[in-house]
């Protein structure tokens, strides 16, 4: 009954890599700049992307986790969120990100990533047969 930390960290990293490639690449291909202001439509796309990617990656990594799947989902989402916030802060862009999104939207979008991972853990747990 231990936490699978390597899987948690790898899943969190994979979530952020997928989000960076898909969202940043997608917005760039569409000619949409997110540097100064993030529209409500862009925020919705980002939120859906964060939720879906976290959910799917957690489902995938959860197949090899034996127990505490909801906790693992939470930790995966938290790892991804901390990685993102750490990268933004480390690049000196935290104030720019907060200004572009707005503080409430920034927090909400990061919470959606964690929620997606938690629900991925819930689905994994429900797909497992009950132990007698």
N, C-alpha and C positions, 0 to 999 in steps of 0.2 A: 504494500500500500504506500508506495513512494511516488513523489512527483517526478515525472520524466522531463527534467530540465533541458536536456539537449533538444528534445522534440519541441518543447515550448519555445525555446529561443530560435530554433530553425524555422518553425512555423511563423513566428512573429516576423522574422527577417523576410521570409517568402511573401507574406502579406504585403509588406512595404515595398518589396521589389516589384511585385505585380501591380500594385497601385501606382507606383512611379511610372512604370512603363506604359500601362494602359491609360491612366488619367492624364498624365503630363503629355504623353504622346498623342492621345486623342484630342485634347484641347489644342495642342500645337497644330495638329493636322487640320483642325477645324478653324484655325486662325483666331482662337480665343486666347487673350492674354489674362492671366490670373495675378499679375504682379501688383497692380494698384487697387483693384476692386473686384470682388467676387460677387457676381449677380446671384439672385435667388435661384435661378435656373441652374447655374453652375454648381451652387451649393447642394441642390437636390441631386444632381448627377454624382457629385463627389460623395455625398452621404450614401446613396444607393451603392456606389462602387465599394465604399468602405465596408458596408454591411455585407454585401454579397461575397466579396473576396474573403473577408474574415470568416464568414459562415462556411464557404466551400473549402478553404484551406484547413479549417478546424475539423470538418468532416473527414477530409483526406488523412490528416495526421492522427485523428482520433481512432482510426481503424486499428492502429497498433498500440493504443494505450489501453491498459487493462482495467483501470478503476478511476474513480473520481473524475469522470469525464467533464462534468460541468465546471469543476474547479480548474481542470486543465484548460478548458475553453476560456475561462476568465483570465487565466495567466497568459495564454497565447495572445488574447486581445490586449491585455495590459502590456506585454512585451512589445507588441507592434506599436502601440500608442507611445510608449516610452522611447522607443527607437525613433519614431517620427519627431516627437517633441525634442528629443536630444539632438537630432540632426538639424532641425530648424534653429534651435537655440545655439548649437555649436557653430552654425554658419553666421550667427549674429543677425538672424532674420526674424526673431520672435516678435519684435514690435511691428515689423512689416506684415507678418502673417496675421497678427491680431488686428491690425488696421484694415487689411484687405478683407478678412472674414467678418470681423466684429467679434468681440470676446465671447458672446453667447453662442454664436454659430460655431466658432472654433471649438469650444468645449463640447457642444452638441455633436459635431461631426466626429470628434474623437471618442465620445461616448457610444456613438453608433457602431464604431469599429469593435469596441469591446462587447457590445450587445450582440452583434453578429457572431462573434466567436463563442460567446456563452450559449447562444441558441444552437450553434453547431455542436457544442458539447451535449446539450440537452437531447438533440436528435440522435447523436451517437449513443447516448445512454439508453434511449428508448428502443433503439434497434437491437440492443443486446438482449439475449434471452435472460430471464430472471433466474437467479441461482436458488436452488431448493434448499 
